[in-house]
Amino acid sequence: MISRGKWGSKVGFILAAAGSAIGLGNIWRFPYITGNNGGALFVLIYIVAIIVLGLPIMLAEFALGRATAKNPVGAFNAIRPGTKWHFTGFLGVITGVMILTFYSVIAGWTLGYCLKCLGGQFKGIVREKAALVFQSFISDSWVQILWLAVFLLLTIYIVSKGISGGLEKYAKVMMPLLFVIMLLLLIRSLTLPGAEKGLQFYLKPDFSKINGRVFLAAMGQAFFSLSLGMGTMLTYGSYLKRKENLVSSAAWVAALDSLIAILAGFIIFPALFSQNMMPDQGPGLVFVILPVIFSQMPGGVWFGFAFFTLLAVAALTSTISLLEVPVAFLIDEKKWPRHKATWLVGMVAFVLAVPSALSGGGVRFFTNLPILHKDFLSLWDKLWGNIALSIGAFLVAIFVGYVWKTANALDEITNNGVKFRLAKCWVLSIKYVCPLLILIVLISQFF
Ligand code: TRP
């Protein structure tokens, strides 16, 4: 038997799950999606999506994982052997690899930016120059591939070391530090001249901007940010001991994750508007505006360096969780040794990540795809980071609500004497609210 490993403690688990949730999704993706979707109204819908969709699905994934102590494919197989349900697990495994590909490219940007800060490239920089630096950085093919490779190697190294020893140790130390630096950035950004316009964009909803795309963006962002819809939280739950409280763990993870995302918005938008920059610049948004904020701070070089280093670590605790899903699948189902599984999946991810790495200007075809007029990375982000996750979350809700049945899931959630006061709401959400809402939002995209 290959030992699967277990989490060392409850705090360790919450921090590792929060480590998975908190990452580029909060600091890179949330601000840029918010900017693309009109600001405050999007934020409002996003928060609602976290509460009515995200939390219930997270609890469902935790319960599925702990009840079966399996990877996503194994979990569905264990509960309904011989059915097609394990394809939901497969979809998760594939989605995990695909998200890992473009996510690692952005994570590579954070590494590159660490060096740029140290080299003093952002000293006294203004917004036009910051945009140029960014553009020439992402269009340099070899540099992109290099940072991508470095980042994936770091991820592979940690995942190959296994659960408690690898994941937990790293998750515990760096996140509080990132939070402190963000608070300092917050103060700087809010005190820039013209910051109010940014706050208005971020906080004052404009209901005339409402449309179906905003709902899909908010729902997808909620799943992406909480690492839901592809079995990450299911897999993390599978390493949990019986006695832990799944309900409070889920609440903690969602609260910490949302806190960081909202905070990131409070940093980005005031600074953006104070520089008279457009909020809908797409994936490059924070990489252009952050250097400008640092250049306006005393000791900005060091702040910038510390910030991008910690952001890289936050991204690392997320890529670890992405890689862990296909690896757990190969360990459990194909009886591969952890080492071999990690390296193989990591290498496949590297090859599949190349188009994303070359889509910032390096190769014309990937930068501006024919017909779609989008770059490859944005396309992958939307396809896997949004639509595939929403489909995954939908299938989890149907499975837990109607196949495994909520009564069994509730048994798993409360079998250690945990009180779950909102059990009725949760059942309602998993059986009706989640499937219906997700379906409506997905179908509405075709009209
Ligand atoms: N949630 C992470 C972030 O916000 C990214 C991530 C890690 C993820 N694991 C995932 C997203 C699983 C979707 C599914 O950066």
Residues whose N, C-alpha, C, O or C-beta is under 5 A from the ligand:
A	BS01	LIG	S20 A21 I22 G23 L24 G25 N26 F223 F224 S225 L226 S227 L228 M230 T232 S318 S321 L322
